[in-house]
Amino acid sequence: MISSLILYHPTITSLTKCKILRAMFYEERFEINVSGSNTVTIFVWDVPKEEIWQAAVQFESSNIKVGYGFSETKKTAAKKAWDTLFKRIAREHILNLSLEASADRIFESSTDLYTPQPSVQR
């Protein structure tokens, strides 16, 4: 089985992402591909899914977006990883829009409740 991880982060360099992946999977058979300055894909052969999921959790907890996929071919594993990455990014975008809308509603309703009182002069 071939596992694929795709890492995306706009400010962490591809070189840094490659070094991290090499350190994580140094004992395994792997291939790394760089796609521009923001995205790196690694293919790892014959590792348990749990190791890939653990790596994904570690990257996500560091605010690095991750997609993962598993298949018998690199092409299909990469497609599944891209699908996962796109879903995660879309879900985060929708959540952010929802939070912004909620904050706007809270702000609008709170300004209706507060009316400054004129100061009393003696």
PAZALUM-679159 format. One record per residue: residue number from 1; y, z, x of N, C-alpha, C in turn. Coordinates in steps of 0.2 Angstrom, whole numbers, plus 5000, padded with zeros to 4 digits. Example, Ala and Ser with C-alpha at 12.3 -4.5 7.8 and 13.67 -1.06 7.14 Angstrom:
+------+------+------+------+------+------+------+------+------+------+
: sedo :  n_Y :  n_Z :  n_X : ca_Y : ca_Z : ca_X :  c_Y :  c_Z :  c_X :
+------+------+------+------+------+------+------+------+------+------+
:    1 : 4972 : 5039 : 5066 : 4978 : 5039 : 5062 : 4984 : 5039 : 5066 :
:    2 : 4989 : 5035 : 5064 : 4995 : 5036 : 5068 : 5000 : 5039 : 5064 :
+------+------+------+------+------+------+------+------+------+------+
***
This chain:
+------+------+------+------+------+------+------+------+------+------+
: sedo :  n_Y :  n_Z :  n_X : ca_Y : ca_Z : ca_X :  c_Y :  c_Z :  c_X :
+------+------+------+------+------+------+------+------+------+------+
:    1 : 4994 : 5000 : 5004 : 5000 : 5000 : 5000 : 5006 : 5000 : 5004 :
:    2 : 5011 : 4996 : 5002 : 5018 : 4996 : 5006 : 5023 : 5000 : 5002 :
:    3 : 5026 : 5004 : 5005 : 5032 : 5008 : 5002 : 5038 : 5005 : 5004 :
:    4 : 5043 : 5005 : 5000 : 5050 : 5003 : 5002 : 5055 : 5008 : 5000 :
:    5 : 5060 : 5009 : 5005 : 5066 : 5014 : 5003 : 5072 : 5009 : 5005 :
:    6 : 5077 : 5010 : 5000 : 5083 : 5006 : 5001 : 5088 : 5012 : 5001 :
:    7 : 5092 : 5012 : 5007 : 5097 : 5017 : 5007 : 5104 : 5014 : 5007 :
:    8 : 5109 : 5016 : 5003 : 5115 : 5014 : 5002 : 5120 : 5019 : 5002 :
:    9 : 5125 : 5018 : 5007 : 5131 : 5023 : 5007 : 5137 : 5019 : 5010 :
:   10 : 5143 : 5019 : 5007 : 5148 : 5015 : 5010 : 5151 : 5017 : 5016 :
:   11 : 5151 : 5023 : 5018 : 5154 : 5025 : 5024 : 5149 : 5027 : 5030 :
:   12 : 5143 : 5028 : 5029 : 5138 : 5030 : 5034 : 5136 : 5023 : 5037 :
:   13 : 5136 : 5022 : 5043 : 5134 : 5016 : 5046 : 5127 : 5014 : 5045 :
:   14 : 5125 : 5008 : 5046 : 5118 : 5006 : 5045 : 5115 : 5008 : 5052 :
:   15 : 5118 : 5008 : 5057 : 5115 : 5011 : 5063 : 5113 : 5018 : 5062 :
:   16 : 5117 : 5022 : 5059 : 5115 : 5029 : 5058 : 5109 : 5030 : 5053 :
:   17 : 5109 : 5026 : 5048 : 5104 : 5026 : 5043 : 5097 : 5024 : 5047 :
:   18 : 5098 : 5019 : 5051 : 5092 : 5016 : 5055 : 5089 : 5022 : 5059 :
:   19 : 5093 : 5025 : 5062 : 5091 : 5031 : 5067 : 5088 : 5036 : 5063 :
:   20 : 5090 : 5038 : 5057 : 5088 : 5043 : 5053 : 5081 : 5041 : 5051 :
:   21 : 5080 : 5035 : 5048 : 5074 : 5032 : 5046 : 5068 : 5032 : 5051 :
:   22 : 5070 : 5030 : 5057 : 5066 : 5030 : 5063 : 5063 : 5037 : 5065 :
:   23 : 5068 : 5042 : 5064 : 5066 : 5049 : 5066 : 5061 : 5051 : 5060 :
:   24 : 5062 : 5049 : 5054 : 5058 : 5052 : 5049 : 5051 : 5049 : 5049 :
:   25 : 5050 : 5042 : 5051 : 5044 : 5039 : 5050 : 5041 : 5036 : 5057 :
:   26 : 5043 : 5040 : 5062 : 5041 : 5038 : 5069 : 5034 : 5037 : 5070 :
:   27 : 5030 : 5041 : 5066 : 5022 : 5041 : 5067 : 5019 : 5035 : 5063 :
:   28 : 5023 : 5032 : 5059 : 5020 : 5027 : 5054 : 5022 : 5020 : 5056 :
:   29 : 5018 : 5016 : 5053 : 5020 : 5008 : 5054 : 5025 : 5007 : 5050 :
:   30 : 5031 : 5004 : 5052 : 5037 : 5003 : 5048 : 5040 : 4997 : 5050 :
:   31 : 5045 : 4994 : 5046 : 5049 : 4988 : 5047 : 5056 : 4990 : 5044 :
:   32 : 5061 : 4989 : 5048 : 5068 : 4991 : 5045 : 5072 : 4984 : 5045 :
:   33 : 5075 : 4983 : 5039 : 5080 : 4977 : 5038 : 5087 : 4980 : 5036 :
:   34 : 5092 : 4977 : 5040 : 5099 : 4979 : 5038 : 5102 : 4974 : 5034 :
:   35 : 5105 : 4976 : 5028 : 5108 : 4971 : 5024 : 5116 : 4973 : 5024 :
:   36 : 5120 : 4970 : 5028 : 5127 : 4972 : 5028 : 5128 : 4978 : 5031 :
:   37 : 5134 : 4981 : 5031 : 5136 : 4987 : 5034 : 5134 : 4993 : 5030 :
:   38 : 5132 : 4992 : 5023 : 5131 : 4998 : 5019 : 5124 : 4999 : 5017 :
:   39 : 5119 : 4995 : 5018 : 5113 : 4995 : 5015 : 5107 : 4994 : 5021 :
:   40 : 5102 : 4998 : 5020 : 5096 : 4997 : 5025 : 5090 : 4998 : 5021 :
:   41 : 5085 : 4994 : 5022 : 5079 : 4994 : 5019 : 5073 : 4996 : 5024 :
:   42 : 5069 : 5000 : 5022 : 5063 : 5001 : 5027 : 5057 : 5000 : 5023 :
:   43 : 5052 : 4997 : 5026 : 5045 : 4996 : 5023 : 5041 : 5000 : 5027 :
:   44 : 5036 : 5004 : 5024 : 5032 : 5009 : 5027 : 5025 : 5007 : 5025 :
:   45 : 5020 : 5007 : 5029 : 5013 : 5005 : 5027 : 5009 : 5011 : 5027 :
:   46 : 5005 : 5012 : 5021 : 5000 : 5017 : 5021 : 5002 : 5024 : 5022 :
:   47 : 5007 : 5026 : 5018 : 5009 : 5033 : 5018 : 5008 : 5035 : 5011 :
:   48 : 5007 : 5042 : 5010 : 5007 : 5044 : 5003 : 5013 : 5044 : 5000 :
:   49 : 5013 : 5042 : 4993 : 5019 : 5042 : 4989 : 5024 : 5048 : 4990 :
:   50 : 5021 : 5054 : 4990 : 5024 : 5060 : 4991 : 5029 : 5060 : 4997 :
:   51 : 5027 : 5057 : 5002 : 5031 : 5057 : 5008 : 5038 : 5053 : 5007 :
:   52 : 5037 : 5047 : 5003 : 5042 : 5043 : 5001 : 5047 : 5047 : 4997 :
:   53 : 5044 : 5050 : 4992 : 5048 : 5053 : 4987 : 5052 : 5059 : 4990 :
:   54 : 5049 : 5063 : 4995 : 5052 : 5068 : 4998 : 5058 : 5065 : 5002 :
:   55 : 5057 : 5060 : 5006 : 5062 : 5057 : 5009 : 5068 : 5055 : 5005 :
:   56 : 5066 : 5052 : 4999 : 5071 : 5050 : 4994 : 5076 : 5056 : 4992 :
:   57 : 5072 : 5062 : 4990 : 5076 : 5068 : 4988 : 5080 : 5070 : 4994 :
:   58 : 5078 : 5070 : 5000 : 5082 : 5072 : 5006 : 5088 : 5068 : 5006 :
:   59 : 5088 : 5061 : 5006 : 5093 : 5057 : 5006 : 5098 : 5058 : 5000 :
:   60 : 5095 : 5059 : 4994 : 5100 : 5060 : 4988 : 5103 : 5066 : 4989 :
:   61 : 5100 : 5071 : 4991 : 5104 : 5078 : 4992 : 5109 : 5077 : 4997 :
:   62 : 5109 : 5072 : 5001 : 5115 : 5071 : 5006 : 5120 : 5066 : 5004 :
:   63 : 5119 : 5064 : 4997 : 5124 : 5060 : 4994 : 5123 : 5052 : 4997 :
:   64 : 5117 : 5051 : 4999 : 5115 : 5044 : 5001 : 5111 : 5041 : 4995 :
:   65 : 5113 : 5036 : 4992 : 5110 : 5033 : 4986 : 5103 : 5030 : 4989 :
:   66 : 5098 : 5031 : 4985 : 5091 : 5028 : 4987 : 5088 : 5025 : 4981 :
:   67 : 5084 : 5019 : 4983 : 5079 : 5016 : 4979 : 5073 : 5016 : 4982 :
:   68 : 5067 : 5017 : 4978 : 5061 : 5017 : 4981 : 5056 : 5013 : 4977 :
:   69 : 5051 : 5010 : 4980 : 5046 : 5006 : 4977 : 5040 : 5006 : 4981 :
:   70 : 5034 : 5004 : 4977 : 5028 : 5004 : 4980 : 5024 : 4998 : 4977 :
:   71 : 5020 : 4994 : 4982 : 5016 : 4989 : 4980 : 5012 : 4986 : 4985 :
:   72 : 5008 : 4981 : 4984 : 5004 : 4978 : 4989 : 5007 : 4973 : 4993 :
:   73 : 5013 : 4971 : 4991 : 5017 : 4966 : 4995 : 5024 : 4969 : 4996 :
:   74 : 5027 : 4966 : 5001 : 5034 : 4969 : 5003 : 5039 : 4966 : 4998 :
:   75 : 5038 : 4960 : 4995 : 5043 : 4957 : 4990 : 5043 : 4962 : 4984 :
:   76 : 5037 : 4963 : 4981 : 5037 : 4967 : 4975 : 5039 : 4975 : 4977 :
:   77 : 5037 : 4977 : 4982 : 5040 : 4984 : 4984 : 5047 : 4984 : 4984 :
:   78 : 5050 : 4979 : 4988 : 5058 : 4979 : 4988 : 5061 : 4978 : 4981 :
:   79 : 5058 : 4974 : 4977 : 5061 : 4973 : 4970 : 5061 : 4979 : 4966 :
:   80 : 5055 : 4983 : 4967 : 5055 : 4989 : 4963 : 5060 : 4994 : 4966 :
:   81 : 5061 : 4994 : 4973 : 5066 : 4999 : 4976 : 5073 : 4997 : 4974 :
:   82 : 5075 : 4990 : 4973 : 5081 : 4988 : 4971 : 5082 : 4990 : 4964 :
:   83 : 5077 : 4990 : 4960 : 5078 : 4992 : 4953 : 5079 : 4999 : 4952 :
:   84 : 5076 : 5003 : 4956 : 5077 : 5010 : 4956 : 5084 : 5012 : 4958 :
:   85 : 5086 : 5009 : 4964 : 5093 : 5010 : 4966 : 5098 : 5008 : 4961 :
:   86 : 5098 : 5002 : 4958 : 5102 : 5000 : 4953 : 5103 : 5005 : 4947 :
:   87 : 5097 : 5007 : 4945 : 5097 : 5012 : 4939 : 5100 : 5018 : 4941 :
:   88 : 5099 : 5021 : 4947 : 5102 : 5027 : 4949 : 5110 : 5026 : 4950 :
:   89 : 5112 : 5020 : 4952 : 5119 : 5019 : 4953 : 5122 : 5018 : 4946 :
:   90 : 5119 : 5015 : 4941 : 5122 : 5014 : 4935 : 5122 : 5020 : 4931 :
:   91 : 5117 : 5024 : 4932 : 5117 : 5031 : 4928 : 5122 : 5035 : 4931 :
:   92 : 5124 : 5035 : 4937 : 5129 : 5039 : 4940 : 5136 : 5037 : 4937 :
:   93 : 5137 : 5030 : 4937 : 5143 : 5027 : 4935 : 5144 : 5029 : 4927 :
:   94 : 5139 : 5029 : 4923 : 5139 : 5030 : 4916 : 5141 : 5038 : 4915 :
:   95 : 5138 : 5042 : 4919 : 5139 : 5049 : 4919 : 5147 : 5051 : 4921 :
:   96 : 5149 : 5047 : 4926 : 5156 : 5048 : 4928 : 5161 : 5046 : 4923 :
:   97 : 5159 : 5040 : 4920 : 5164 : 5038 : 4914 : 5164 : 5043 : 4908 :
:   98 : 5158 : 5046 : 4907 : 5157 : 5051 : 4902 : 5161 : 5057 : 4903 :
:   99 : 5160 : 5059 : 4910 : 5164 : 5065 : 4912 : 5172 : 5064 : 4911 :
:  100 : 5174 : 5058 : 4913 : 5181 : 5057 : 4913 : 5183 : 5057 : 4906 :
:  101 : 5180 : 5054 : 4901 : 5181 : 5054 : 4894 : 5182 : 5061 : 4891 :
:  102 : 5177 : 5065 : 4893 : 5177 : 5072 : 4891 : 5183 : 5076 : 4894 :
:  103 : 5184 : 5075 : 4900 : 5190 : 5078 : 4903 : 5197 : 5076 : 4899 :
:  104 : 5197 : 5069 : 4898 : 5203 : 5067 : 4894 : 5204 : 5070 : 4887 :
:  105 : 5198 : 5071 : 4884 : 5198 : 5074 : 4877 : 5200 : 5081 : 4877 :
:  106 : 5197 : 5085 : 4882 : 5199 : 5092 : 4883 : 5206 : 5092 : 4885 :
:  107 : 5209 : 5088 : 4889 : 5216 : 5089 : 4891 : 5220 : 5087 : 4885 :
:  108 : 5219 : 5082 : 4881 : 5223 : 5080 : 4875 : 5223 : 5086 : 4870 :
:  109 : 5217 : 5089 : 4869 : 5217 : 5094 : 4864 : 5220 : 5101 : 4867 :
:  110 : 5220 : 5102 : 4873 : 5223 : 5108 : 4876 : 5231 : 5107 : 4876 :
:  111 : 5233 : 5101 : 4876 : 5241 : 5101 : 4876 : 5243 : 5101 : 4869 :
:  112 : 5239 : 5100 : 4864 : 5241 : 5101 : 4857 : 5242 : 5108 : 4856 :
:  113 : 5237 : 5112 : 4859 : 5237 : 5120 : 4857 : 5243 : 5123 : 4861 :
:  114 : 5246 : 5121 : 4866 : 5251 : 5124 : 4870 : 5257 : 5121 : 4869 :
:  115 : 5262 : 5125 : 4866 : 5269 : 5123 : 4865 : 5273 : 5128 : 4868 :
:  116 : 5277 : 5126 : 4873 : 5281 : 5131 : 4877 : 5286 : 5134 : 4872 :
:  117 : 5287 : 5140 : 4873 : 5292 : 5144 : 4869 : 5299 : 5143 : 4872 :
:  118 : 5304 : 5142 : 4868 : 5311 : 5143 : 4871 : 5312 : 5149 : 4874 :
:  119 : 5316 : 5150 : 4880 : 5317 : 5156 : 4883 : 5323 : 5159 : 4879 :
:  120 : 5323 : 5166 : 4878 : 5328 : 5169 : 4875 : 5333 : 5172 : 4880 :
:  121 : 5339 : 5170 : 4879 : 5345 : 5172 : 4883 : 5349 : 5178 : 4880 :
:  122 : 5351 : 5183 : 4883 : 5355 : 5188 : 4880 : 5362 : 5188 : 4883 :
+------+------+------+------+------+------+------+------+------+------+
***
